[in-house]
Amino acid sequence: MPNDYFQFQQFRIEQAACAMKVSTDACVLGAAVDLAGATRLLDVGTGTGLLALMAAQRHPTVAIEAVELDPAAAAQAAANAAACPWGPRIQMHALSLAAYAAAGPASFSHIVCNPPFFQRALRSPNAARTTARHAAPESLTFAEISRFAADFLAPGGRLTLLLPVPEMAQFSADAAAVGLHPATRLALRHRPDSRVLRHVVAFGRAPGPPVEQELAIHPADDDAAYSAAFQALLAGFYLAL
């Protein structure tokens, strides 16, 4: 059973009130997103606030906003932000993305999202977990995320998100329909010789083939250890690195 908190080197994520807990995938997304030139960043569906806090640690001046539909998760994310060293730069909103868009926010240089994954899988009996994990009318849809990014990304801005391979293909089609195209793609594997589990893709407005990269969480011969590349990526966050 997941712990009620996850301790990082410079901040702590309390997560008892959140349906989706801190995961390795989300940590990879938070550490891998390219924040070059970041000025204003939005974390869509922030959950625990993890991605917002990781961005605040990595970039010393970026102003960060985050939206979360679930009131309990939004309150916990706000508490996590208030307790971290960069709290004044992080603003949490307990709103749907549609309501946030209707308020007319200023444009963002970066948008990050760890969106609901499963569109056709069996639903969890836990309503909050269903909303967090499933792209459906009651939660974020791929088309909604794409359209928001197309409307609110600054020129040259990037939308970066993480999805399983089939879902990323579907998201990419929705993104292309609103003029967003993959700029970079990171293939995430359990081991170097295992199948690709997730894609971390940064979308921008310029068409063209994306820059391709790969990351294995573990070395080929030891599932209990982290690969050198994973250690380098998460060195500023995980206590054990």
C-alpha positions in Angstrom: 0.0 0.0 0.0 1.4 3.4 -0.9 2.7 5.6 1.9 0.7 8.7 2.8 3.8 10.8 1.8 6.8 10.7 -0.4 9.9 12.5 0.8 12.2 14.1 -1.8 15.5 15.8 -1.2 14.1 19.3 -1.0 10.4 18.8 -0.5 7.8 16.4 0.8 4.6 15.3 -1.0 1.7 14.5 1.3 -0.7 12.3 -0.7 -3.3 10.7 1.6 -6.1 12.8 0.0 -5.1 12.1 -3.6 -6.4 9.2 -5.7 -3.2 9.0 -7.7 0.0 8.8 -5.7 3.6 9.7 -6.6 4.9 7.3 -9.3 8.2 6.7 -11.0 6.6 7.7 -14.3 5.5 11.1 -13.0 9.0 11.7 -11.5 10.6 11.0 -14.9 8.2 13.5 -16.5 8.9 16.2 -13.9 12.7 15.7 -14.3 12.8 15.3 -18.1 10.6 18.2 -19.2 12.7 20.8 -21.0 12.3 24.1 -19.0 14.7 26.1 -21.2 13.3 29.6 -21.5 10.5 29.0 -19.1 8.6 32.0 -17.8 5.1 30.9 -17.0 4.3 27.2 -16.5 0.9 25.5 -16.1 0.5 22.0 -14.5 -2.8 20.5 -15.8 -4.4 18.0 -13.4 -1.8 18.6 -10.8 -3.0 15.9 -8.3 -0.5 16.0 -5.5 1.3 19.0 -7.0 4.4 16.9 -7.8 5.1 18.3 -11.3 4.6 21.9 -10.1 7.0 21.5 -7.2 9.6 19.7 -9.4 9.5 22.5 -11.9 9.8 25.1 -9.1 12.9 23.3 -7.8 14.5 23.0 -11.3 13.8 26.6 -12.5 14.6 29.4 -10.0 12.3 32.1 -11.6 9.4 30.4 -13.4 6.0 31.4 -12.2 3.8 28.3 -11.8 0.1 27.7 -11.9 -1.7 24.4 -11.4 -5.3 23.3 -11.9 -7.0 20.3 -10.3 -10.6 19.3 -10.6 -10.8 17.1 -7.4 -11.2 19.4 -4.4 -9.5 17.1 -1.9 -6.5 16.7 -4.2 -6.4 20.4 -4.9 -6.3 21.2 -1.2 -3.5 18.7 -0.6 -1.5 20.1 -3.6 -1.9 23.6 -2.2 -0.7 22.5 1.2 2.3 20.7 -0.4 3.2 23.9 -2.3 2.8 26.1 0.8 5.2 23.8 2.7 7.9 23.7 0.0 10.7 26.3 -0.4 9.2 27.8 -3.5 5.6 28.3 -2.4 5.3 31.9 -3.3 5.9 31.1 -7.0 3.2 28.4 -7.1 -0.6 29.1 -7.4 -3.1 26.3 -7.2 -6.6 26.4 -8.6 -9.4 24.0 -7.6 -11.0 24.2 -11.0 -11.7 22.2 -14.1 -9.6 23.0 -17.1 -12.7 24.4 -18.9 -13.4 26.7 -16.0 -9.8 27.9 -15.8 -9.8 28.6 -19.6 -13.0 30.6 -19.2 -11.3 32.9 -16.8 -8.9 33.9 -19.6 -5.4 33.2 -18.2 -2.3 34.8 -19.8 -0.3 32.6 -22.2 2.2 30.0 -20.9 5.7 29.2 -22.2 5.3 25.7 -20.9 2.3 23.4 -20.1 2.9 20.0 -18.4 0.4 17.3 -17.8 0.3 13.7 -16.5 -3.2 13.1 -17.9 -5.8 10.4 -17.4 -4.5 7.3 -19.3 -7.3 4.8 -19.9 -10.1 5.4 -22.2 -11.5 1.9 -22.6 -10.3 0.0 -19.6 -12.5 -1.2 -16.7 -13.3 1.6 -14.3 -12.2 1.6 -10.7 -15.0 1.6 -8.1 -13.2 4.5 -6.5 -14.7 7.6 -8.2 -11.7 9.9 -7.5 -9.3 7.3 -8.9 -11.5 6.8 -12.0 -11.4 10.6 -12.6 -7.6 10.7 -12.2 -6.9 7.6 -14.4 -9.5 7.7 -17.1 -9.9 10.2 -19.9 -13.7 10.5 -20.0 -16.5 13.1 -19.8 -16.1 13.5 -16.1 -12.3 14.2 -16.3 -9.7 15.6 -18.7 -10.0 14.5 -22.3 -7.2 14.4 -24.8 -9.0 16.8 -27.1 -9.6 19.3 -24.2 -5.9 19.3 -23.3 -4.9 19.8 -26.9 -7.3 22.6 -27.5 -6.3 24.4 -24.3 -2.6 24.2 -25.3 -3.3 25.4 -28.8 -5.2 28.4 -27.3 -2.9 29.3 -24.4 0.7 28.4 -25.4 2.8 31.3 -26.2 4.6 31.4 -29.5 7.4 28.8 -29.3 5.8 27.3 -26.2 5.7 23.6 -25.4 3.1 21.1 -24.1 4.8 18.1 -22.5 3.0 15.1 -21.2 3.4 11.4 -20.5 1.2 8.5 -21.8 1.3 4.8 -22.6 2.3 4.2 -26.2 -1.2 3.6 -27.7 -2.8 6.5 -25.8 0.1 8.8 -27.0 -0.7 7.9 -30.6 -4.3 9.0 -30.0 -3.2 12.2 -28.2 -0.9 13.0 -31.1 -3.7 12.8 -33.5 -5.8 15.1 -31.4 -2.9 17.5 -31.1 -2.2 17.5 -34.8 -5.8 18.5 -35.4 -5.2 21.8 -33.6 -1.8 22.4 -35.0 0.5 20.9 -32.4 3.3 18.4 -33.4 5.8 16.3 -31.5 9.2 18.1 -31.1 10.9 15.6 -28.8 9.9 12.0 -27.7 11.4 10.1 -24.8 10.7 6.3 -24.8 10.6 5.0 -21.2 11.4 1.3 -20.6 11.6 -0.8 -17.5 14.9 -2.3 -18.7 16.9 -1.7 -21.9 15.7 -4.9 -23.4 12.0 -4.5 -22.4 9.1 -3.0 -24.3 8.4 0.8 -24.2 6.0 1.5 -21.4 5.5 5.2 -21.8 6.3 8.1 -24.0 7.2 11.6 -22.8 6.4 13.9 -25.7 6.9 17.6 -26.0 4.5 19.2 -28.5 5.1 22.6 -30.3 3.6 24.4 -33.3 6.5 23.6 -35.7 6.0 20.4 -37.8 8.8 18.0 -38.4 10.3 14.8 -37.1 10.8 14.8 -33.3 14.2 14.3 -31.6 14.1 10.7 -30.2 15.6 9.6 -26.9 15.3 6.5 -24.7 15.5 5.9 -20.9 15.6 2.6 -19.0 14.7 2.8 -15.4 16.7 -0.3 -14.4 19.9 -1.9 -15.9 19.4 -5.0 -17.9 20.5 -7.4 -15.1 19.2 -5.9 -11.9 15.6 -4.8 -11.3 16.5 -3.7 -7.8 18.9 -1.0 -9.0 18.5 2.1 -11.0 20.3 2.7 -14.3 23.0 5.2 -14.6 20.9 7.4 -16.8 17.9 7.3 -14.4 20.2 8.2 -11.5 21.6 11.1 -13.4 18.1 12.4 -14.3 16.6 12.1 -10.7 19.8 12.9 -8.8 18.4 16.2 -7.5 15.2 14.6 -6.2 15.4 11.0 -4.9 16.8 10.6 -1.4 18.7 7.5 -2.4 20.6 9.0 -5.3 
